Amino acid sequence: MHDREWREILSKINHGQYLSYRSMINTIKGDLAKKHPHIYEEWKKEKFNINHLFSLQDEDMRYKYTLLHIFVYYGLEGAIKSLLAGENAEGEEDIELSV
């Protein structure tokens, strides 16, 4: 996916707050399912593993990144914390992360 497409999807994630892991992942899933079904299906085959390698294309280069790397690339501090913790703002554990 091109850089601008990732920016559009990630613009829905408020990076200034600590987010629910589940709602963040569901937001990304929903946008991918609607706008990039082939990428969604690839990720689904991997059971939505957070270590799935997503394509990020810049002007002349194409890279493969995990969600963590994509969040770091865009400076989404709240999303990074949520992804690493795997829990929501209230501290309730959502799911185990296999990292």
C-alpha positions as CSV (number, residue, x, y, z in Angstrom):
1,M,0.0,0.0,0.0
2,H,1.1,3.5,-0.7
3,D,2.1,5.9,2.1
4,R,-0.9,8.1,1.6
5,E,-3.2,5.1,1.9
6,W,-1.6,4.1,5.3
7,R,-1.9,7.8,6.4
8,E,-5.7,7.7,5.6
9,I,-6.2,4.5,7.6
10,L,-4.1,5.6,10.5
11,S,-5.7,9.1,10.6
12,K,-8.6,7.4,12.4
13,I,-6.3,6.4,15.2
14,N,-6.0,9.2,17.7
15,H,-2.3,8.9,18.5
16,G,-2.5,11.4,21.3
17,Q,-4.3,9.0,23.6
18,Y,-3.7,5.5,25.0
19,L,-6.0,3.4,22.8
20,S,-7.8,0.1,23.2
21,Y,-5.8,-2.6,21.5
22,R,-8.9,-4.3,20.2
23,S,-10.6,-1.1,18.8
24,M,-7.3,0.0,17.1
25,I,-6.9,-3.4,15.4
26,N,-10.6,-3.5,14.5
27,T,-10.3,0.0,12.9
28,I,-7.4,-1.2,10.8
29,K,-9.2,-4.4,9.9
30,G,-12.3,-2.5,8.8
31,D,-10.5,-0.1,6.6
32,L,-8.4,-2.9,5.0
33,A,-11.5,-5.0,4.4
34,K,-13.3,-2.2,2.6
35,K,-10.5,-0.5,0.7
36,H,-7.8,-3.3,0.3
37,P,-9.6,-6.6,0.6
38,H,-6.6,-8.5,-0.8
39,I,-4.4,-7.2,2.0
40,Y,-7.1,-7.9,4.6
41,E,-7.4,-11.5,3.3
42,E,-3.6,-12.0,3.5
43,W,-3.7,-10.8,7.1
44,K,-6.7,-12.9,7.9
45,K,-4.9,-16.0,6.7
46,E,-2.3,-15.3,9.4
47,K,-5.0,-14.9,12.0
48,F,-4.4,-11.2,12.2
49,N,-1.0,-11.7,13.6
50,I,0.5,-8.4,14.7
51,N,3.9,-9.5,13.2
52,H,2.4,-9.8,9.7
53,L,4.5,-7.9,7.1
54,F,2.5,-5.2,5.5
55,S,3.7,-3.4,2.4
56,L,4.4,0.4,2.6
57,Q,5.4,2.0,-0.6
58,D,7.0,5.4,-0.8
59,E,7.8,7.2,-4.0
60,D,10.4,4.9,-5.4
61,M,10.8,2.3,-2.6
62,R,8.7,-0.5,-1.2
63,Y,9.2,-1.8,2.3
64,K,7.7,-4.6,4.4
65,Y,6.8,-3.6,8.0
66,T,4.9,-5.0,10.9
67,L,2.2,-2.8,12.5
68,L,4.7,-1.8,15.2
69,H,7.2,-0.6,12.6
70,I,4.4,1.3,10.8
71,F,3.3,3.0,14.0
72,V,6.8,4.0,14.7
73,Y,7.3,5.3,11.2
74,Y,4.3,7.6,11.6
75,G,5.0,8.5,15.2
76,L,1.9,7.1,16.7
77,E,3.0,6.9,20.3
78,G,-0.4,6.0,21.8
79,A,-0.9,3.2,19.3
80,I,2.7,1.9,20.0
81,K,2.0,1.7,23.7
82,S,-1.4,0.0,23.1
83,L,0.1,-2.5,20.7
84,L,2.9,-3.4,23.0
85,A,0.7,-3.7,26.1
86,G,-2.2,-5.4,24.4
87,E,-4.6,-3.8,26.7
88,N,-7.1,-0.9,26.7
89,A,-7.1,2.4,28.4
90,E,-8.7,1.0,31.6
91,G,-6.0,-1.6,31.8
92,E,-8.2,-4.6,31.1
93,E,-6.3,-7.2,29.3
94,D,-7.8,-7.8,25.8
95,I,-5.7,-10.7,24.4
96,E,-2.3,-12.3,24.6
97,L,0.2,-10.9,22.2
98,S,2.5,-13.4,20.5
99,V,5.6,-11.4,19.8
